[in-house]
Amino acid sequence: MSNTLYVVGTPIGNLSDFSPRAVETLSNVDFIAAEDTRVTLKLLNHFNIKKPMVSYYEHNKRERGEIICARILSGEDCAIVTDAGMPCISDPGEDLIKLCEEKGIRTVVVPGPSAVISALAVSGLETGRFCFEGFLSVNKKSRRDHLESLKNETRTMIFYEAPHKLPSTLRDLYDFFGERKLTIVREITKIHEETIRTTTRHAAEVLAESGIKGEIVLVLEGKKQTDAREYTLDMAVEIANKLIADGMKTNEAAKEAARVTGFKKNEIYKEIL
């Protein structure tokens, strides 16, 4: 080891998932950059590792990044860890890697648990091609633009979500994507781990009100190639009007027409009115 930043994956719940190589790496580096030193201290104590730490998180990453790099360039080795999972994935560690690249600092990865890959593996959906979309924005416009950009995505999509925002997200997924397969994976590797294989419709109408708790990963089915039939907005409205004539409520008819044609529910609803 010399003048190196080690990117070390940590357990996302079960401490038994921490690899022998990760233990060895943290034991041998000069210092550890941690998202939350209090959380990391519990991990270090469990494995009887005694190392100095510096905090490195979203609000101090600029200043601390320079300090960390200066110490590495002076001859020290550093390991960066996050509270749970792989650093740099939806994590400010991404900035530290870029800074190391700029300064010519060697980086080495010590792989560990990943909620993204773990959830995908048990989702029951296509795993050959997928995209990770992280957390959806709380800003309504940014959120809408993000979801709109994914409407024709054919790969399996993976999202992180906080439990208090889950109900609105489940409804948004149904509104934007229509009825598709959806897997909700929560509390991965923890005592209450659960995999819920459902659909966007059932999730929006039933599960959104069920009070699902814990750390949550959503795995959404991509758009099927067979869905690429050519529809016009007029055709979508016609489908909705037929459903309304058969007794379906306007809002539900617009949702169903959106699912079939790929148009936004709100577009169809507006034309119906």
C-alpha positions, 0 to 999 in steps of 0.5 A: 500500500502506498499513496492509494485511495481504497473504495471499500464496500460495507454491509447494508444490514448484516455485518457477516457480509463484510469480507475478509479483504475489506477487514484487512484493508481497513486495518492496514490503511492510515486513515478512513474517510467515513460518511458518518464516523459514528456509524463507521465506528460501530463497524470498526469496533465489531471487527476490532479495528482501530483507525483514525477517521475523518468525516466526508459527506455531502456538505463538506466534500469540497474542503475535505476532499482536498485535505484527504488528497493532500494526505494521500499525496504525502504518503498515506493510504486512505479508505473511503466508506459509506454508511452502508453499501458501495461508496460513490453510488448515489454518494458524495464519494463520486466527487472524491474519485474525480478529485483523485483522478485529477491529482493522479492518485491511484484508486482501488476498489474492494467490492462489497454489498450493493442494494442495487444489484441485490434487489435486481437479483431477486426482483424476478425481472430482466437482469441482462440490461438495466439502469440505475436511476437513484432517488427521484427528485422531490421537486415536482418539475424535476421529478416529472421530467425524470420520469418522462425521460424514462417512458420509452426505456426498455431496460429494467429500471432501479430506484431508491426511495425513502418510506415516507415518499413511497406512496407518492412514488408508487402512484407516479410510477403507475401514472407515468408508466401504466401497468407494469411489473414492479418489485419492491425490495425492502430491508435487504439483508436485515431481519425484516427483509421482504421482496414484494413482486407486484404491479404498478397498478396494485402498488398504487391502489393498494400498497401505497396505503399499506405503510411499507417501512424500511430502506426501499429499492424499487425495480420496474419492468422496462417498456416491452418492445411489443409496446412500440405500436404506433398510436396517435393521441386521437386513438388513445382518446378513442380507446378511453371513450369506449371504456367510459361508454362501457361504464368505466370512470373517466380517470380510470379509462384515461389510465388504461388508455395510457397503459395501452398507448404509451401516452400520458394519462393527463394528456388523454384525460384533458382531451376527453374533457 
